Amino acid sequence: MKNKLERRAFPFELEVKADDETGKFVGHAAVFDEIGEGMFFREKISPGAFKASIRKDDIRALRNHNSDYVLGRNRAKPSPTLNLKEDDIGLKVTITPPDTQWARDLRESIRRGDINQMSFAFETLKDSWDEEDELRTLEKVKLWEVSTVTFPFYEGTDIAVRTREDIWNQRKSEKGNNRLWQIDARGREIELMRMRRNLS
């Protein structure tokens, strides 16, 4: 899985339902056809990208990508505690969290608006590129987990996760010396160094 896993973070409106003691977290972890601006290329998610994975894969909902804090699972027995589906907006997530102190604390943080972002980890199975616009479209992915996050994931901080820079360099290598992929390369390097300095 190393160097194949990617993560993306999105702001989202997470609804906390009070229809039972634990409450449910409901929101969208991804939005279809919304172009995300990155350092190296732009990206969007195509409708249908998650369908096969939702149907066949064992997926978790976590807190801050930490497997010690499992919020839900779509293959939990006797009934799923994570429900995932594609709707007209994107990837809809419904989580029935455990009745634990940390989950109750998280629910309160969401109610207060302190936490309002979600990240998901995935492996790209099929994508396409618009070379003129430097736009990547994710057409089919294997979904590993979704997480409520305090901060958006910064791709350069985890060597086990494939970053946009990795993808860009691979794509550039595939294109050889095509001048299109050399445009603004130095500018991207400067931007990346500036972001890394800000995080140090």
Secondary structure, 3 states (H helix, E strand, C coil): CCCCEEEEEEECCCEEECCCCCCEEEEEEEECCCCEECCCCEEEECCCCCHHHHHHCCCEEEECCEEEEEEEECCCCCCCCEEEEECCCEEEEEECCCCCHHHHHHHHHHHHCCCCEEEEEEEEEEEEEECCCCEEEEEEEEEEEEEEECCCCCHHHCCCCCCHHHHHHHHHHHCCCCHHHHCCHHHHHHHHHHHHHHHC
